[in-house]
Amino acid sequence: MKVKIFSVGLFFLLFISCKKEQSIIVTTDEYHAAIDNVTQIMIHDIFSPPVASRIFVYPNIAAYEILAQNNKNYISLQNQLNGLDSIPKLEKNSKVNQPLAALIAHMELSKQLVFSEETVEKFRDSLYKKWSDQNEKEFIISKEYGLKVANRIKTWMDKDNYKQTRTMSKFSVYVNQPARWQPTPPSYMDAIEPHWGEIRPLILLSPSQFKPIPPYTYSLEKNSSFFKDVQEVYDISQQMIQKGDDSEEIKMAQFWDCNPYVSVTQGHMMFAKKKITPGAHWMGITKIACKKSNADFSKTVFAYTKTSIGTFESFISCWDEKFRSNVVRPETVINQNIDENWKPILQTPPFPEYTSGHSVVSMCAASILSSVFGDNFSYADDTEVQFGLPIRNFNSFDAAAKEAAMSRLYGGIHYRAAIVNGMDQGKAIGVYIVGKLKMIKEK
């Protein structure tokens, strides 16, 4: 009897011991949750669209670089991204759990890029406890490597000229020059990120590498190309108002609004209505595609990384053009020359008009996602449900990008030329990134 009890006890101890030594499994849901956590923080902290793209890209690169080490399928971005020449080497016989180290690096860099650090820490600490309980030794080894890579990426990141742009001068508004951008209602904010074109690109040779064709020359002559574009914005808005809230164009405009700067006035009070940025919307679409295709952990990180590189480059290219051409918004021209009481369906964002950021970013992201998941990848986009907007269905990323671009015309905040030329600009950037970046090993 004693022998039986001893045997059972020994078996139990061995079972517990073996269980503790099992490798930690990091799930794709945990990586998606880390991205979602950062998105919610960016909404709370009200980061601008260009800055939000920076917050997304560097943590993803850190995670990807860890997974690419000694990987039979993926290639490191070292010496492919401007200035990234090395990361801490991972020995082949290392006991580092690479997915675990990747997510740790992602969370560490995310924490350093946002204001609400405590929110990242709360999310991180819950995972740390879980992982430590599962296999403390593996957790400690993996954490050490993950933080080492995060520090290396941070050193590289800090050289992208972002900190320098924080102290540069505000954008000067041109007085008595009607062709130039003017602050718009209701809050008449200063132009955001006027020096974003000076941020170091990741893969582009220069911010102006995909400089679009020049915008139309400002003219109030009714037969001029510029004024025809202005009149189109006004006429379409009037047609939409006649259709009412059930207008499909209004639904498109609202779905793709993604403006973190919406100001709401109630009596004598003004407050911000928080939303996600265009880049965050495409991060949401990346999540949807990964889940629908049952992408494994490595492919999930790969998809996020490649797409976030595209959105980051797109904002640099687009903002470089915006503050070069410095085109006035439709709201200003229409109020001064057609209808002083006219308001666009969407609130005009606080920066120059040409080219359309949504058009550039969306076409670039769509090109990249198509290269990962296919040209005819259909999906249901529920990214905006949290803001009370219904799901929209798309037959491809390209179709979604084109709708996102045209939504800016329906919203009354862009001329057609900025949309069409912006789509060409974004497509060119996307095609360039897909062809230039070598992230998948040929079989």
GUROKE-658019 format. One record per residue (C-alpha): x, y, z. Coordinates in pm, whole numbers, plus 50000, padded with zeros to 5 digits. Layout:
<rs>
<r east="X" north="Y" up="Z"/>
...
</rs>
This chain:
<rs>
<r east="50000" north="50000" up="50000"/>
<r east="50283" north="50237" up="50097"/>
<r east="50460" north="50149" up="49773"/>
<r east="50148" north="50239" up="49573"/>
<r east="50110" north="50572" up="49753"/>
<r east="50478" north="50651" up="49698"/>
<r east="50450" north="50562" up="49327"/>
<r east="50142" north="50777" up="49281"/>
<r east="50309" north="51064" up="49463"/>
<r east="50625" north="51030" up="49256"/>
<r east="50422" north="51023" up="48935"/>
<r east="50235" north="51334" up="49042"/>
<r east="50558" north="51519" up="49120"/>
<r east="50707" north="51417" up="48786"/>
<r east="50390" north="51526" up="48610"/>
<r east="50396" north="51867" up="48775"/>
<r east="50768" north="51903" up="48703"/>
<r east="50723" north="51819" up="48335"/>
<r east="50427" north="52052" up="48309"/>
<r east="50630" north="52343" up="48443"/>
<r east="50904" north="52278" up="48189"/>
<r east="50669" north="52298" up="47890"/>
<r east="50754" north="52578" up="47650"/>
<r east="50540" north="52892" up="47667"/>
<r east="50300" north="52923" up="47376"/>
<r east="50239" north="53283" up="47267"/>
<r east="49920" north="53311" up="47061"/>
<r east="49830" north="53531" up="46768"/>
<r east="49539" north="53661" up="46977"/>
<r east="49790" north="53797" up="47229"/>
<r east="49976" north="53981" up="46954"/>
<r east="49649" north="54120" up="46814"/>
<r east="49556" north="54229" up="47166"/>
<r east="49888" north="54414" up="47200"/>
<r east="49816" north="54603" up="46876"/>
<r east="49459" north="54677" up="46988"/>
<r east="49585" north="54800" up="47323"/>
<r east="49816" north="55049" up="47153"/>
<r east="49534" north="55161" up="46922"/>
<r east="49309" north="55238" up="47218"/>
<r east="49590" north="55431" up="47386"/>
<r east="49644" north="55637" up="47070"/>
<r east="49274" north="55722" up="47064"/>
<r east="49292" north="55827" up="47429"/>
<r east="49615" north="56024" up="47387"/>
<r east="49495" north="56180" up="47057"/>
<r east="49805" north="56120" up="46848"/>
<r east="49808" north="56269" up="46500"/>
<r east="49791" north="56028" up="46202"/>
<r east="50162" north="56066" up="46111"/>
<r east="50279" north="56018" up="46471"/>
<r east="50043" north="55719" up="46510"/>
<r east="50211" north="55553" up="46211"/>
<r east="50544" north="55585" up="46390"/>
<r east="50401" north="55431" up="46707"/>
<r east="50286" north="55129" up="46510"/>
<r east="50591" north="55064" up="46295"/>
<r east="50890" north="55044" up="46530"/>
<r east="50743" north="54790" up="46777"/>
<r east="50637" north="54571" up="46483"/>
<r east="50986" north="54588" up="46333"/>
<r east="51139" north="54486" up="46667"/>
<r east="50905" north="54186" up="46693"/>
<r east="50966" north="54086" up="46331"/>
<r east="51345" north="54107" up="46364"/>
<r east="51339" north="53863" up="46655"/>
<r east="51126" north="53614" up="46463"/>
<r east="51341" north="53647" up="46151"/>
<r east="51653" north="53530" up="46335"/>
<r east="51751" north="53179" up="46218"/>
<r east="51415" north="53150" up="46041"/>
<r east="51373" north="52926" up="45737"/>
<r east="51091" north="53138" up="45594"/>
<r east="51158" north="53504" up="45679"/>
<r east="51446" north="53742" up="45606"/>
<r east="51581" north="54006" up="45845"/>
<r east="51530" north="54374" up="45762"/>
<r east="51888" north="54453" up="45860"/>
<r east="52060" north="54651" up="45585"/>
<r east="51725" north="54685" up="45409"/>
<r east="51584" north="54968" up="45622"/>
<r east="51772" north="55297" up="45629"/>
<r east="52024" north="55293" up="45914"/>
<r east="51931" north="54950" up="46053"/>
<r east="52261" north="54764" up="46022"/>
<r east="52243" north="54515" up="46307"/>
<r east="52049" north="54374" up="46601"/>
<r east="52172" north="54151" up="46886"/>
<r east="52254" north="53810" up="46743"/>
<r east="52052" north="53508" up="46850"/>
<r east="52262" north="53193" up="46874"/>
<r east="52113" north="52883" up="46711"/>
<r east="52134" north="52681" up="47031"/>
<r east="51975" north="52958" up="47235"/>
<r east="51684" north="52868" up="47462"/>
<r east="51506" north="53194" up="47376"/>
<r east="51138" north="53154" up="47291"/>
<r east="51127" north="53381" up="46986"/>
<r east="50753" north="53458" up="46976"/>
<r east="50769" north="53537" up="47347"/>
<r east="51071" north="53765" up="47305"/>
<r east="50903" north="53928" up="47002"/>
<r east="50590" north="54026" up="47194"/>
<r east="50799" north="54147" up="47489"/>
<r east="51001" north="54372" up="47257"/>
<r east="50681" north="54500" up="47097"/>
<r east="50530" north="54595" up="47432"/>
<r east="50850" north="54756" up="47559"/>
<r east="50884" north="54984" up="47255"/>
<r east="50511" north="55062" up="47253"/>
<r east="50537" north="55177" up="47614"/>
<r east="50815" north="55418" up="47523"/>
<r east="50622" north="55567" up="47231"/>
<r east="50293" north="55661" up="47402"/>
<r east="50192" north="55896" up="47682"/>
<r east="49971" north="55651" up="47873"/>
<r east="50255" north="55415" up="47961"/>
<r east="50064" north="55269" up="48255"/>
<r east="49806" north="55118" up="48020"/>
<r east="50076" north="54926" up="47834"/>
<r east="50231" north="54824" up="48167"/>
<r east="49900" north="54688" up="48295"/>
<r east="49854" north="54478" up="47980"/>
<r east="50219" north="54369" up="47986"/>
<r east="50226" north="54275" up="48355"/>
<r east="49923" north="54046" up="48321"/>
<r east="50107" north="53854" up="48047"/>
<r east="50435" north="53856" up="48238"/>
<r east="50272" north="53689" up="48537"/>
<r east="50105" north="53428" up="48320"/>
<r east="50428" north="53346" up="48135"/>
<r east="50641" north="53342" up="48448"/>
<r east="50401" north="53098" up="48611"/>
<r east="50417" north="52871" up="48308"/>
<r east="50795" north="52854" up="48272"/>
<r east="50996" north="53107" up="48469"/>
<r east="51336" north="53014" up="48327"/>
<r east="51224" north="53041" up="47964"/>
<r east="51043" north="53364" up="48041"/>
<r east="51351" north="53526" up="48196"/>
<r east="51582" north="53421" up="47910"/>
<r east="51334" north="53536" up="47645"/>
<r east="51262" north="53862" up="47822"/>
<r east="51631" north="53944" up="47844"/>
<r east="51674" north="53900" up="47470"/>
<r east="51350" north="54080" up="47384"/>
<r east="51451" north="54386" up="47585"/>
<r east="51797" north="54380" up="47431"/>
<r east="51649" north="54395" up="47081"/>
<r east="51400" north="54663" up="47188"/>
<r east="51688" north="54880" up="47312"/>
<r east="51872" north="54836" up="46982"/>
<r east="51567" north="54931" up="46778"/>
<r east="51509" north="55230" up="47006"/>
<r east="51864" north="55354" up="46946"/>
<r east="51803" north="55331" up="46571"/>
<r east="51455" north="55482" up="46603"/>
<r east="51585" north="55784" up="46795"/>
<r east="51792" north="55885" up="46493"/>
<r east="51491" north="55933" up="46263"/>
<r east="51475" north="56310" up="46331"/>
<r east="51145" north="56287" up="46522"/>
<r east="51281" north="56452" up="46837"/>
<r east="51428" north="56737" up="46634"/>
<r east="51093" north="56808" up="46468"/>
<r east="50933" north="56855" up="46813"/>
<r east="51116" north="57185" up="46855"/>
<r east="51085" north="57316" up="46500"/>
<r east="50876" north="57622" up="46421"/>
<r east="50500" north="57619" up="46368"/>
<r east="50364" north="57642" up="46016"/>
<r east="50327" north="58000" up="45895"/>
<r east="49987" north="58083" up="45749"/>
<r east="50007" north="58300" up="45438"/>
<r east="49797" north="58611" up="45494"/>
<r east="49602" north="58743" up="45194"/>
<r east="49705" north="58450" up="44976"/>
<r east="49378" north="58268" up="44899"/>
<r east="49548" north="57976" up="44724"/>
<r east="49726" north="57877" up="45046"/>
<r east="49595" north="57671" up="45335"/>
<r east="49406" north="57851" up="45611"/>
<r east="49295" north="57709" up="45950"/>
<r east="48938" north="57580" up="45933"/>
<r east="48633" north="57570" up="46163"/>
<r east="48536" north="57499" up="46428"/>
<r east="48859" north="57509" up="46630"/>
<r east="49089" north="57671" up="46371"/>
<r east="49382" north="57454" up="46480"/>
<r east="49739" north="57512" up="46369"/>
<r east="49858" north="57280" up="46093"/>
<r east="49982" north="56954" up="46244"/>
<r east="50325" north="56807" up="46173"/>
<r east="50447" north="57062" up="45916"/>
<r east="50796" north="56908" up="45935"/>
<r east="50696" north="56542" up="45898"/>
<r east="50855" north="56536" up="45555"/>
<r east="51189" north="56569" up="45738"/>
<r east="51145" north="56237" up="45920"/>
<r east="51388" north="55969" up="45799"/>
<r east="51209" north="55722" up="45569"/>
<r east="51253" north="55351" up="45631"/>
<r east="51296" north="55236" up="45273"/>
<r east="51224" north="55532" up="45044"/>
<r east="51533" north="55701" up="44904"/>
<r east="51385" north="56038" up="44999"/>
<r east="51046" north="56180" up="45108"/>
<r east="50997" north="56321" up="44757"/>
<r east="51084" north="55999" up="44572"/>
<r east="50718" north="55956" up="44471"/>
<r east="50633" north="56323" up="44444"/>
<r east="50292" north="56353" up="44270"/>
<r east="50217" north="56579" up="43978"/>
<r east="50155" north="56941" up="44086"/>
<r east="49803" north="57041" up="44197"/>
<r east="49583" north="57258" up="43978"/>
<r east="49667" north="57626" up="43973"/>
<r east="49434" north="57823" up="44200"/>
<r east="49171" north="58006" up="43998"/>
<r east="48816" north="58127" up="44052"/>
<r east="48746" north="58126" up="43680"/>
<r east="48446" north="57895" up="43633"/>
<r east="48609" north="57707" up="43347"/>
<r east="48936" north="57647" up="43532"/>
<r east="49024" north="57295" up="43645"/>
<r east="49063" north="57413" up="44004"/>
<r east="48724" north="57579" up="44028"/>
<r east="48552" north="57284" up="43861"/>
<r east="48691" north="57067" up="44139"/>
<r east="48567" north="57313" up="44401"/>
<r east="48222" north="57325" up="44242"/>
<r east="48208" north="56945" up="44233"/>
<r east="48267" north="56922" up="44608"/>
<r east="47985" north="57168" up="44670"/>
<r east="47741" north="57010" up="44423"/>
<r east="47796" north="56657" up="44555"/>
<r east="47738" north="56772" up="44912"/>
<r east="47408" north="56930" up="44811"/>
<r east="47296" north="56610" up="44636"/>
<r east="47388" north="56405" up="44942"/>
<r east="47193" north="56634" up="45174"/>
<r east="46886" north="56590" up="44954"/>
<r east="46918" north="56210" up="44983"/>
<r east="46936" north="56234" up="45362"/>
<r east="47123" north="56019" up="45614"/>
<r east="47049" north="55704" up="45411"/>
<r east="47281" north="55829" up="45136"/>
<r east="47540" north="55563" up="45056"/>
<r east="47796" north="55840" up="45004"/>
<r east="47738" north="55973" up="45356"/>
<r east="47780" north="55623" up="45497"/>
<r east="48111" north="55588" up="45312"/>
<r east="48232" north="55926" up="45437"/>
<r east="48146" north="55845" up="45798"/>
<r east="48295" north="55496" up="45786"/>
<r east="48634" north="55621" up="45665"/>
<r east="48640" north="55944" up="45866"/>
<r east="48925" north="55834" up="46098"/>
<r east="48985" north="56192" up="46216"/>
<r east="49127" north="56207" up="46571"/>
<r east="49074" north="56585" up="46579"/>
<r east="48696" north="56613" up="46559"/>
<r east="48589" north="56906" up="46780"/>
<r east="48234" north="56918" up="46916"/>
<r east="48079" north="57244" up="47038"/>
<r east="47791" north="57240" up="47286"/>
<r east="47693" north="57580" up="47413"/>
<r east="48007" north="57743" up="47549"/>
<r east="48195" north="57413" up="47570"/>
<r east="48420" north="57251" up="47312"/>
<r east="48558" north="56899" up="47342"/>
<r east="48730" north="56641" up="47122"/>
<r east="48546" north="56340" up="46983"/>
<r east="48805" north="56064" up="46973"/>
<r east="48850" north="55830" up="46678"/>
<r east="49120" north="55615" up="46525"/>
<r east="49361" north="55733" up="46256"/>
<r east="49375" north="55606" up="45894"/>
<r east="49681" north="55395" up="45976"/>
<r east="49504" north="55241" up="46275"/>
<r east="49210" north="55150" up="46051"/>
<r east="49445" north="54960" up="45819"/>
<r east="49604" north="54789" up="46119"/>
<r east="49250" north="54676" up="46201"/>
<r east="49207" north="54544" up="45850"/>
<r east="49537" north="54359" up="45884"/>
<r east="49402" north="54191" up="46197"/>
<r east="49084" north="54090" up="46013"/>
<r east="49286" north="53939" up="45726"/>
<r east="49517" north="53750" up="45961"/>
<r east="49226" north="53601" up="46153"/>
<r east="49025" north="53508" up="45846"/>
<r east="49326" north="53337" up="45684"/>
<r east="49428" north="53165" up="46010"/>
<r east="49775" north="53318" up="45982"/>
<r east="50025" north="53171" up="46229"/>
<r east="50221" north="53389" up="46471"/>
<r east="50510" north="53461" up="46235"/>
<r east="50289" north="53550" up="45940"/>
<r east="50077" north="53772" up="46163"/>
<r east="50380" north="53972" up="46275"/>
<r east="50507" north="53979" up="45916"/>
<r east="50175" north="54120" up="45789"/>
<r east="50159" north="54389" up="46057"/>
<r east="50522" north="54486" up="46001"/>
<r east="50504" north="54514" up="45624"/>
<r east="50177" north="54708" up="45636"/>
<r east="50296" north="54944" up="45909"/>
<r east="50612" north="55016" up="45708"/>
<r east="50386" north="55113" up="45419"/>
<r east="50168" north="55347" up="45623"/>
<r east="50473" north="55510" up="45782"/>
<r east="50634" north="55576" up="45443"/>
<r east="50303" north="55697" up="45301"/>
<r east="50263" north="55965" up="45566"/>
<r east="50617" north="56091" up="45509"/>
<r east="50562" north="56110" up="45133"/>
<r east="50216" north="56265" up="45162"/>
<r east="50309" north="56522" up="45427"/>
<r east="50615" north="56619" up="45227"/>
<r east="50379" north="56713" up="44944"/>
<r east="50113" north="56873" up="45163"/>
<r east="50347" north="57135" up="45301"/>
<r east="50519" north="57190" up="44967"/>
<r east="50205" north="57261" up="44760"/>
<r east="50015" north="57406" up="45060"/>
<r east="49672" north="57391" up="44893"/>
<r east="49367" north="57556" up="45048"/>
<r east="49081" north="57332" up="45166"/>
<r east="48738" north="57323" up="44993"/>
<r east="48567" north="57459" up="45305"/>
<r east="48766" north="57782" up="45289"/>
<r east="48713" north="57840" up="44916"/>
<r east="48343" north="57753" up="44923"/>
<r east="48271" north="57973" up="45228"/>
<r east="48452" north="58268" up="45072"/>
<r east="48322" north="58237" up="44715"/>
<r east="48011" north="58017" up="44687"/>
<r east="47819" north="57972" up="45012"/>
<r east="47929" north="58131" up="45339"/>
<r east="47709" north="57895" up="45543"/>
<r east="47827" north="57571" up="45380"/>
<r east="47976" north="57298" up="45597"/>
<r east="48133" north="56972" up="45480"/>
<r east="47983" north="56639" up="45588"/>
<r east="48307" north="56563" up="45772"/>
<r east="48507" north="56805" up="45981"/>
<r east="48807" north="56934" up="45788"/>
<r east="49138" north="56804" up="45931"/>
<r east="49398" north="57067" up="46029"/>
<r east="49657" north="57052" up="45751"/>
<r east="49686" north="57141" up="45378"/>
<r east="49474" north="56961" up="45122"/>
<r east="49701" north="56813" up="44854"/>
<r east="49739" north="56516" up="44833"/>
<r east="49473" north="56320" up="45019"/>
<r east="49630" north="56129" up="45308"/>
<r east="49358" north="55864" up="45305"/>
<r east="49420" north="55806" up="44935"/>
<r east="49796" north="55770" up="44971"/>
<r east="49791" north="55555" up="45285"/>
<r east="49501" north="55334" up="45177"/>
<r east="49634" north="55249" up="44832"/>
<r east="49978" north="55174" up="44974"/>
<r east="49838" north="54952" up="45251"/>
<r east="49608" north="54776" up="45004"/>
<r east="49899" north="54698" up="44771"/>
<r east="50098" north="54550" up="45057"/>
<r east="49811" north="54347" up="45202"/>
<r east="49730" north="54215" up="44855"/>
<r east="50089" north="54093" up="44826"/>
<r east="50047" north="53905" up="45155"/>
<r east="49691" north="53768" up="45130"/>
<r east="49605" north="53788" up="44759"/>
<r east="49437" north="54031" up="44519"/>
<r east="49080" north="53910" up="44570"/>
<r east="49071" north="53871" up="44948"/>
<r east="48713" north="53943" up="45057"/>
<r east="48641" north="54045" up="45413"/>
<r east="48394" north="54215" up="45647"/>
<r east="48542" north="54532" up="45798"/>
<r east="48417" north="54575" up="46156"/>
<r east="48692" north="54820" up="46256"/>
<r east="48448" north="55108" up="46309"/>
<r east="48184" north="54915" up="46504"/>
<r east="48329" north="55052" up="46830"/>
<r east="48231" north="55398" up="46706"/>
<r east="47873" north="55298" up="46632"/>
<r east="47919" north="55242" up="46260"/>
<r east="47802" north="54925" up="46081"/>
<r east="48022" north="54662" up="45917"/>
<r east="48112" north="54718" up="45552"/>
<r east="48200" north="54432" up="45317"/>
<r east="48472" north="54441" up="45054"/>
<r east="48578" north="54201" up="44780"/>
<r east="48940" north="54314" up="44792"/>
<r east="49180" north="54546" up="44970"/>
<r east="49201" north="54751" up="44651"/>
<r east="48824" north="54804" up="44650"/>
<r east="48837" north="54918" up="45012"/>
<r east="49123" north="55158" up="44940"/>
<r east="48939" north="55316" up="44647"/>
<r east="48628" north="55362" up="44861"/>
<r east="48839" north="55515" up="45140"/>
<r east="48988" north="55759" up="44889"/>
<r east="48656" north="55863" up="44734"/>
<r east="48501" north="55903" up="45078"/>
<r east="48705" north="56221" up="45116"/>
<r east="48523" north="56380" up="44823"/>
<r east="48187" north="56279" up="44972"/>
<r east="48301" north="56412" up="45307"/>
<r east="48364" north="56751" up="45149"/>
<r east="48726" north="56779" up="45257"/>
<r east="48920" north="56699" up="44937"/>
<r east="48908" north="56785" up="44569"/>
<r east="48902" north="56505" up="44314"/>
<r east="49257" north="56583" up="44192"/>
<r east="49403" north="56527" up="44542"/>
<r east="49223" north="56193" up="44560"/>
<r east="49314" north="56060" up="44216"/>
<r east="49675" north="56175" up="44233"/>
<r east="49697" north="56059" up="44594"/>
<r east="49588" north="55709" up="44494"/>
<r east="49858" north="55703" up="44225"/>
<r east="50113" north="55821" up="44481"/>
<r east="50012" north="55555" up="44735"/>
<r east="50004" north="55279" up="44475"/>
<r east="50354" north="55369" up="44359"/>
<r east="50487" north="55359" up="44716"/>
<r east="50317" north="55024" up="44782"/>
<r east="50450" north="54864" up="44464"/>
<r east="50797" north="54993" up="44546"/>
<r east="50792" north="54848" up="44898"/>
<r east="50660" north="54512" up="44779"/>
<r east="50935" north="54491" up="44518"/>
<r east="51216" north="54635" up="44726"/>
<r east="51172" north="54466" up="45065"/>
<r east="51291" north="54107" up="45076"/>
<r east="51111" north="53950" up="45372"/>
<r east="51019" north="53603" up="45242"/>
<r east="51279" north="53340" up="45151"/>
<r east="51233" north="53180" up="44811"/>
<r east="51162" north="52808" up="44827"/>
</rs>
